[in-house]
Amino acid sequence: MGGTEHLTVQREGATLVLTLNRPDAKNALSLPMLVGLYDGWVEADEDDAIRSIVLTGAGGAFCAGMDLKALAGGGMAGQHYRDRLKADPDLHWKAMLRHHRPRKPVISAIEGYCVAGGTEILQGTDIRVAGESATFGLFEVRRGLFPIGGSTVRLQRQIPRTHALEMLLTGRPYTASEAAAIGLIGHVVPDGTALARALEIAERINACGPLAVEAVKASVYETAELTETDGLAAELARGWPVFDTADAKEGARAFAEKRPPVYKRA
């Protein structure tokens, strides 16, 4: 497992847990954090033993957005990571899930601030759990900036456009209950329990057929902007081969024998 000084990586069974770990700055994005995030997504993609990913933050916050001074290199620890950015100028966008979509389901566990770049990363995750005191929002316009992490494109596809435009154009904070009401997050839980709930969801996913899970996730995103006719055709092309896998046969046998299935990604 990898990780950097601002991103910790650990395994919880078949779940890879990535923790934004810069609590003194409310986990504002830094170059070491972005490098660690990208490496975490790659690790999850390449390791078949990993079936889900949980993204969370340390110290009672998720992410307060981009640390612009740190990204520019002013007074920042971890300068040795700049070679990684030079080698792959797209690395930061992949880390923020703007230009990369992990094969495995990504569950975000949010406590405290999840604003600006934090809310932008959130939109790249699949299932979202937040503590009741969490705060969301895209504050960029208040600072004369543009939310270039993908929000002007993604947000209107994930929540009703009127709510997306209000969030984007006012730059105001949203409570967890407001975020749930407009569909930005799926679960609101007592403070301090978001990670536990996210891990519970991950365990349910991990118990399912991994080939089926990955194919379902891929189909949802592939067909999102297609017509119904084209989407159904794409779904069939993606889903039908799953029925011919050893995992599908194991699922049927386990059901008939009333036992938990043992999937082998075959």
C-alpha angles and dihedrals in degrees: 000000000000131000136148136226089279100036125052124198127200139159125237102185106294092347124096110213116204114192123194099224113192100099095161087066096037086256094295110182116267133174093259089050093050093048090049092048093051092048089050093054090049092048091052092048093050101041112076091193088069110082102169141013130220119199117197142147135243128237100027097301134092105201133320093201135257121347095219094188091051094048090051088054099245110152092333128151117226099049089155088075091067089084087063090054092048091050091050112022088184094057096102092052091049090049091053091049092245094117101019134058116193116228091228124069114269118212118191120212109198130193124167120341119021100161141139105350088010091061089045093055088046090063089061093057124089107217123025131203124179138184113242093250095052118127126214134184149122103245098173098107090055087061095043091255137123123238093236095168090093104278099125087058105033104036096064088051093053102041133021111290094239090059092043092053093046091052093046098043102040099040089210125152121256126208121229091254091053091047090052092047092057093043100251092124132024106210135036113194136171114288113275095025103082094099093049091051092046090052090050090055090046091054090054089052092046090056091060128082106284095212090051092047093051093046092050092050092048092049094051092055096038093054099039096101099030128102114259091255094050091041093054091049091050091047091054092049091050099039107038096069089057089069090062095056128106087237091060091051090047090052091054093047093048091051092050092047093044095234136118112274121244108215122198102180092250 
